Amino acid sequence: MLYIGVDLGTSAVKLLLMDESGKVLNIVSKEYPISFPKPGWSEQNPCDWWAQTVAGLIRLQGLLLSG
C-alpha cells in the first residue's frame, strides 16, 4: 500500500509519496501565486491551490509509473 501526504503551505503545495514502511518514494512541490492588492494585504485564489494539488498528484502518479 502507498500513502500520499499533502501540505498546503503559504507559497506552495508539497506532496509526498511513501510506502507502508514509511520509506519516502518521492516528493513534489508546486508553487502558486500570492497577490498584494493593497499595502498590508495578501490574497490567494483557492482555485490555484486545487489546480497545483491536482498537478502534483498527477506528477506523483507519473513518477510512480515511470520509476
QUIWO-V461202 format. One record per helix or strand. SS is the DSSP state (H for helix, E for strand). FROM is the first residue (numbers start at 1). LEN is the number of residues. Records with the same first field share a line. If there is no record, write none. Layout:
BEGIN
SS->FROM-LEN, FROM-LEN
END
This chain:
BEGIN
E->2-7, 12-8, 24-8, 35-1, 43-1
H->46-21
END
